[in-house]
């Protein structure tokens, strides 16, 4: 049975700097947006807020939906990745709560898009999507008859 991995990611921008998280996978330091898997008892927005806080220590609400990426990883794992935008006035200090995150960095978009150490090609593609300027309202996504509290 086909079951793609459903993930969320936040592209966080402040003063033309973008937030990335660095994690070591198979001995290599890789960059990603704050991102992770949707859990069974949460909405996509709740997952995005949770992942942002766990990986960076920043509490912020996504302001826009940017893109849904359907992607097949090199190991043939299928993904549906929901990308959200968060614009901050200035870069905030970070304090990862997830032990898998080594550190967080605020970087220029070009530094990310040309980096050789991206966790997946979706990291650079997410920056391109943000820079393209298309934004969609969060109301595009809804949790119909959702049994859990939305504000949690």
LINVENHU-V867268 format. One line per field, one symbol per residue. ss: DSSP state (~ for helix, > for strand, _ for the rest). phi: phi as a letter, one per 30 degrees, with the letter a starting at -180 (. if undefined). burial: + if it has 9 or more other C-alpha atoms within 8 Angstrom, else -. A space follows every 50 residues. Layout:
ss=???
phi=???
burial=???
//
This chain:
ss=____>>>>>>>>>>__>>>>>>>>>__>>>>>_>>>>______~~~~~~~ ~~~~~~_______>>>>>>>>>_____>>>>>>>>>>>____________ >>>>>>>>~~~~~____>__~~~~~~~~~~~~___>_~~~__________ __
phi=.dbddcbbbcccbbhiccdbccbcbhicdccadealddcdcbdddddddd dedddbiccacecbccacccbcdediddbccccccbccdbdcdcaeccdd cdacbcbdeddddcdccddadddddddeddddidbbddddcbcdhddcdd dd
burial=----++++++++++--++++++++----++++++++++---+++-++++- ++++++++---+++++--+--++---++++++++++-+--+---+++--- ++-++++++--++----+----++++++++-------------------- --
//
